[in-house]
Amino acid sequence: MMLDITKIPNLNIKIPHRNWQEALDHSFSLLIASQPGDVVCIVGPSRAGKTRLISELEKMLTHGNDFEVTGELPVVVAEVMNNSTYGAFSTKDFALVMLEATKHPIYTPDNSSLTDEVFDQKISRTPERTLNSALYRILKFRKTMYLFIDEAQHAKYAPGVKGAHAIMDSWKGLAQKCKLVLVIVAAYPIFDVIKKSAHMIGRKHQVHLARYQYTKEDLKEFVFILDHYDKVIDVDESLILLRNCAEYLYEGTFGCIGLLRGWLTRATAYAGVKGTGVTLDILKKTAWPDNDRKVIAKEINAGEKYLKAEYTIGEYNSLEKSSKKYKPKKGKPFKKNPKRYSKNNRTEVPNEE
């Protein structure tokens, strides 16, 4: 059966859900208050919406800047990729990625008059120190104020025992030298790298784009998100609404909205091939395999443990925890309560005369 992909709804819709909006507000407030050389670290589980957060922040921070007119790039976004031998992280390759993000007139393939083959040969003979020097100059020339490094957790695959946290220190040094704010955006494995770099830990500000927990308040927001998807998805009459299987959808995604969107996209495509609406059976066929979910759960648990999160995956039934509220203590802060004695029962201190 031929499927008209134009009939598959676009689920990449902007849903102003609570956690994403809070992360956006927190990030923006930190960025506009940051000084050159500061580091802002935006972390969250995979597929939580971090890349879309970058896109929105870029719009807010550029103030309508037109590069073709001004030649300036107040915000530069570079994505870390492991394209070296055996999937290792290469500092030289990443320097080229950042030069391309800055639209460097020499080190950007689209701006070069050379063929791809000749360009690659030229770059392979260029020392990494030369590339770094060019990067420092172009960032200053573009008047860059914010450098976003997306998918920064991939730096953990740098060769050498100290490779990964040495890279973090070098990025921090780049921010200081170019007088810009460094924004590291990453999934939870970034903590394996950052925790080894005291230089980075002491100078970073952190934003957590969290998943939705299994609490009454968070589940209410999760259903709110499902209601938005219901407006664009053709749901079979046997299911009626996505909210009718909210529990199943939550457990299959751990409350990560990016995972939810990916799942629903697969389900709508499969339903389109079958010529039906989305059914519970189709959701089951297109769900994440159990082994994949175990890997995702392990990453989330490790990240939330590092952040000292109250919940971990598997505590689906611990709703009582959400009702625990802080009770202020009576008396002056940092003062122990004075010892009280019952009437006519005070201990007399003997006279030492």
C-alpha positions as CSV (number, residue, x, y, z in Angstrom):
1,M,0.0,0.0,0.0
2,M,1.3,3.4,-1.0
3,L,1.2,5.9,1.9
4,D,0.8,9.6,1.2
5,I,3.2,11.0,3.8
6,T,1.6,14.5,3.5
7,K,-1.4,13.0,5.3
8,I,0.7,12.1,8.4
9,P,0.2,14.9,10.9
10,N,3.2,16.9,12.0
11,L,3.6,16.2,15.7
12,N,6.5,18.6,16.1
13,I,4.1,21.1,17.5
14,K,4.9,23.6,20.1
15,I,3.2,22.6,23.4
16,P,3.8,25.2,26.2
17,H,4.0,22.5,28.8
18,R,5.3,23.3,32.3
19,N,8.7,21.7,32.6
20,W,9.9,23.0,29.2
21,Q,8.6,26.5,29.9
22,E,10.2,26.6,33.4
23,A,13.6,25.5,31.8
24,L,13.3,28.2,29.2
25,D,12.6,30.9,31.7
26,H,15.4,29.7,34.0
27,S,17.9,29.5,31.2
28,F,17.1,32.9,29.8
29,S,17.3,34.6,33.1
30,L,20.7,33.0,33.8
31,L,22.0,33.9,30.4
32,I,21.1,37.6,30.5
33,A,22.6,37.8,34.0
34,S,25.8,35.9,33.1
35,Q,29.2,37.5,32.7
36,P,31.7,36.7,30.0
37,G,33.6,33.5,30.9
38,D,30.6,32.1,32.8
39,V,29.2,28.6,32.1
40,V,25.6,27.6,31.9
41,C,24.8,23.9,31.8
42,I,21.4,22.8,30.5
43,V,20.9,19.1,31.3
44,G,18.0,16.6,31.0
45,P,17.2,13.1,29.8
46,S,17.5,12.2,26.2
47,R,14.6,13.5,24.0
48,A,13.4,16.0,26.6
49,G,13.3,19.0,24.3
50,K,16.8,20.5,24.8
51,T,17.5,21.1,21.2
52,R,14.2,23.0,20.8
53,L,15.1,24.9,23.9
54,I,18.3,26.1,22.2
55,S,16.4,27.2,19.1
56,E,14.0,29.3,21.2
57,L,16.8,30.8,23.3
58,E,18.7,31.7,20.1
59,K,15.7,33.7,18.9
60,M,15.4,35.5,22.3
61,L,19.1,36.3,22.5
62,T,19.7,37.5,18.9
63,H,17.1,40.3,19.1
64,G,16.3,40.0,15.4
65,N,20.0,40.2,14.3
66,D,20.4,39.8,10.5
67,F,23.7,38.2,9.8
68,E,23.6,39.1,6.1
69,V,23.4,42.8,7.1
70,T,25.5,43.0,10.2
71,G,28.0,40.2,9.7
72,E,27.6,39.5,13.5
73,L,26.6,36.3,15.2
74,P,25.6,37.0,18.8
75,V,24.7,33.3,19.3
76,V,26.7,30.4,17.8
77,V,25.4,26.9,18.1
78,A,27.7,23.9,17.5
79,E,26.8,20.2,17.9
80,V,29.3,17.7,19.1
81,M,29.7,14.7,16.8
82,N,32.0,11.6,17.2
83,N,33.2,11.3,13.7
84,S,36.8,10.3,14.4
85,T,38.3,6.8,14.3
86,Y,36.0,4.2,16.0
87,G,33.5,6.9,17.0
88,A,36.0,8.8,19.2
89,F,35.7,12.5,19.9
90,S,38.2,14.6,17.9
91,T,39.1,18.1,19.1
92,K,40.3,19.0,15.6
93,D,37.1,17.9,14.0
94,F,35.1,19.8,16.5
95,A,37.1,22.9,15.9
96,L,36.1,22.6,12.3
97,V,32.4,22.2,13.4
98,M,32.6,25.4,15.4
99,L,34.4,27.3,12.5
100,E,31.6,26.2,10.2
101,A,29.0,27.4,12.8
102,T,30.7,30.8,12.8
103,K,30.5,30.9,9.0
104,H,34.2,31.4,8.7
105,P,35.1,32.6,5.2
106,I,38.0,30.1,4.8
107,Y,37.1,27.1,6.9
108,T,33.5,26.7,5.8
109,P,33.1,24.3,2.8
110,D,30.1,26.3,1.4
111,N,32.2,29.5,1.3
112,S,35.2,27.8,-0.3
113,S,35.8,27.8,-4.1
114,L,37.7,24.5,-3.7
115,T,36.1,21.1,-4.5
116,D,35.2,19.0,-1.5
117,E,38.1,16.7,-2.1
118,V,40.7,19.5,-2.3
119,F,39.1,21.2,0.7
120,D,39.4,18.1,2.8
121,Q,43.0,17.6,1.8
122,K,43.8,21.2,2.7
123,I,42.1,20.9,6.1
124,S,43.8,17.6,6.9
125,R,47.2,19.4,6.5
126,T,46.2,22.3,8.7
127,P,47.5,22.1,12.3
128,E,44.9,22.1,15.0
129,R,46.6,25.1,16.7
130,T,46.0,27.1,13.5
131,L,42.3,26.1,13.5
132,N,41.9,27.1,17.2
133,S,43.6,30.4,16.5
134,A,41.2,31.1,13.7
135,L,38.3,30.1,15.9
136,Y,39.4,32.6,18.6
137,R,39.6,35.4,16.0
138,I,36.3,34.7,14.3
139,L,34.4,34.5,17.5
140,K,35.6,38.0,18.4
141,F,35.0,39.3,14.9
142,R,31.4,38.0,14.9
143,K,30.9,39.6,18.3
144,T,29.7,36.3,19.7
145,M,28.2,36.6,23.2
146,Y,26.9,33.1,23.7
147,L,28.4,29.8,22.4
148,F,26.0,26.8,22.7
149,I,27.6,23.3,22.5
150,D,24.8,20.8,22.0
151,E,25.1,17.1,22.7
152,A,28.2,17.8,24.8
153,Q,28.0,14.4,26.5
154,H,29.7,12.9,23.5
155,A,32.9,14.5,24.6
156,K,33.2,11.6,27.1
157,Y,34.4,9.5,24.1
158,A,37.6,11.6,23.9
159,P,40.7,9.3,23.9
160,G,42.9,9.2,27.0
161,V,42.1,8.9,30.7
162,K,42.0,12.7,31.2
163,G,40.7,13.5,27.7
164,A,37.1,14.3,28.4
165,H,37.5,16.7,31.4
166,A,40.6,18.3,29.7
167,I,38.2,19.2,26.9
168,M,35.8,20.8,29.4
169,D,38.6,22.9,30.8
170,S,39.6,23.9,27.2
171,W,36.0,25.0,26.5
172,K,36.0,27.0,29.7
173,G,39.3,28.6,28.6
174,L,37.8,29.4,25.2
175,A,34.9,31.3,26.9
176,Q,37.3,33.3,29.0
177,K,39.6,34.1,26.2
178,C,36.8,35.2,23.8
179,K,34.8,36.9,26.6
180,L,31.6,35.0,25.9
181,V,29.2,32.9,27.9
182,L,29.6,29.1,27.3
183,V,26.3,27.1,27.3
184,I,26.7,23.3,27.6
185,V,23.6,21.4,26.6
186,A,23.7,17.7,27.2
187,A,22.0,14.5,28.4
188,Y,22.8,13.1,31.9
189,P,26.0,11.3,30.9
190,I,27.7,14.7,30.9
191,F,27.9,14.4,34.6
192,D,30.5,11.6,34.2
193,V,32.7,14.3,32.5
194,I,31.9,17.4,34.5
195,K,32.3,15.8,37.9
196,K,36.0,15.2,37.1
197,S,36.6,18.9,36.2
198,A,36.7,21.0,39.4
199,H,37.5,24.0,37.1
200,M,34.2,23.6,35.4
201,I,32.1,22.7,38.5
202,G,33.1,25.8,40.4
203,R,32.0,28.1,37.6
204,K,28.9,26.6,36.1
205,H,25.2,27.5,36.6
206,Q,22.8,24.6,36.0
207,V,19.3,24.3,34.5
208,H,17.5,21.0,34.7
209,L,14.9,20.2,32.0
210,A,13.2,17.4,33.9
211,R,10.9,14.7,32.8
212,Y,7.5,14.4,34.4
213,Q,7.4,12.3,37.5
214,Y,4.7,9.9,38.6
215,T,2.9,12.4,40.9
216,K,-0.7,13.6,40.7
217,E,0.5,17.1,39.6
218,D,2.9,15.8,37.0
219,L,0.4,13.3,35.6
220,K,-2.1,16.1,35.2
221,E,0.4,18.0,33.1
222,F,1.2,14.9,31.1
223,V,-2.5,14.4,30.3
224,F,-2.6,18.1,29.3
225,I,0.1,17.3,26.7
226,L,-1.8,14.3,25.4
227,D,-4.9,16.5,24.9
228,H,-2.8,18.7,22.6
229,Y,-1.7,15.7,20.5
230,D,-5.3,14.5,20.4
231,K,-6.1,17.6,18.3
232,V,-3.8,16.5,15.5
233,I,-3.8,12.7,15.7
234,D,-6.6,10.6,14.2
235,V,-7.4,8.3,17.2
236,D,-9.5,5.2,16.5
237,E,-13.0,5.2,18.0
238,S,-12.1,2.2,20.1
239,L,-9.6,4.4,21.9
240,I,-11.5,7.7,21.7
241,L,-8.8,9.8,23.3
242,L,-5.1,9.4,24.1
243,R,-5.8,10.3,27.7
244,N,-7.6,7.0,28.0
245,C,-4.3,5.2,27.9
246,A,-2.2,7.9,29.7
247,E,-0.8,5.4,32.2
248,Y,0.5,3.2,29.4
249,L,2.0,6.1,27.5
250,Y,3.6,7.4,30.6
251,E,5.2,4.1,31.5
252,G,6.5,3.7,28.0
253,T,8.2,7.1,28.0
254,F,9.1,7.7,31.6
255,G,7.4,11.1,31.3
256,C,9.9,12.3,28.6
257,I,7.9,14.3,26.0
258,G,10.4,13.8,23.2
259,L,10.1,10.0,23.6
260,L,6.3,10.5,23.6
261,R,6.4,12.5,20.4
262,G,8.6,9.9,18.7
263,W,6.3,7.1,19.7
264,L,3.2,8.8,18.6
265,T,4.8,9.7,15.2
266,R,5.6,6.0,14.6
267,A,2.1,5.1,15.6
268,T,0.4,7.6,13.3
269,A,2.6,6.4,10.4
270,Y,1.7,2.8,11.1
271,A,-2.0,3.7,11.4
272,G,-1.7,5.6,8.0
273,V,-0.4,2.4,6.3
274,K,-3.2,0.4,7.8
275,G,-5.8,3.0,6.9
276,T,-7.1,3.3,10.4
277,G,-6.9,5.6,13.4
278,V,-4.4,5.0,16.2
279,T,-5.5,2.1,18.3
280,L,-4.1,0.5,21.5
281,D,-2.7,-2.4,19.5
282,I,-0.9,0.0,17.2
283,L,0.6,1.8,20.2
284,K,1.8,-1.6,21.5
285,K,3.4,-2.5,18.2
286,T,5.2,0.8,17.9
287,A,6.3,1.1,21.6
288,W,9.9,1.2,22.6
289,P,11.3,-2.3,23.1
290,D,11.9,-3.4,26.7
291,N,15.6,-3.6,26.3
292,D,15.7,0.0,24.9
293,R,13.6,1.2,27.8
294,K,16.0,-0.4,30.3
295,V,18.9,1.5,28.8
296,I,17.0,4.7,28.9
297,A,15.9,4.0,32.5
298,K,19.5,3.4,33.6
299,E,20.6,6.7,32.1
300,I,17.7,8.6,33.8
301,N,18.3,7.0,37.1
302,A,22.0,7.8,37.1
303,G,21.3,11.4,36.1
304,E,18.6,12.0,38.7
305,K,20.7,10.3,41.4
306,Y,23.5,12.8,40.6
307,L,21.0,15.6,40.9
308,K,19.6,14.1,44.1
309,A,16.2,13.8,42.6
310,E,13.4,12.7,44.9
311,Y,12.1,10.1,42.5
312,T,13.6,7.3,40.5
313,I,12.0,5.1,37.8
314,G,10.1,2.3,39.3
315,E,8.6,4.4,42.1
316,Y,5.4,4.7,40.1
317,N,3.2,4.0,43.1
318,S,5.0,6.2,45.7
319,L,2.5,9.0,45.4
320,E,2.7,9.6,49.1
321,K,6.1,11.2,48.5
322,S,4.6,14.1,46.6
323,S,2.5,15.0,49.6
324,K,5.6,15.5,51.9
325,K,5.9,19.2,52.5
326,Y,8.4,21.2,54.4
327,K,7.3,22.3,57.8
328,P,9.0,25.3,59.2
329,K,10.4,25.0,62.7
330,K,9.5,27.4,65.4
331,G,12.0,29.6,67.0
332,K,15.0,31.5,65.7
333,P,17.0,30.0,62.8
334,F,20.2,28.1,63.6
335,K,19.4,28.3,67.4
336,K,18.7,25.2,69.5
337,N,15.5,25.3,71.4
338,P,16.2,26.2,75.1
339,K,15.8,23.4,77.6
340,R,12.5,23.7,79.5
341,Y,12.0,22.5,83.0
342,S,8.7,21.6,84.5
343,K,7.5,23.8,87.4
344,N,9.4,23.2,90.7
345,N,11.7,20.7,89.0
346,R,14.7,22.9,88.0
347,T,18.2,21.6,88.7
348,E,20.0,23.9,91.1
349,V,23.6,24.6,90.5
350,P,25.5,24.3,93.9
351,N,27.2,27.3,95.3
352,E,30.9,26.9,94.8
353,E,31.9,29.3,97.6
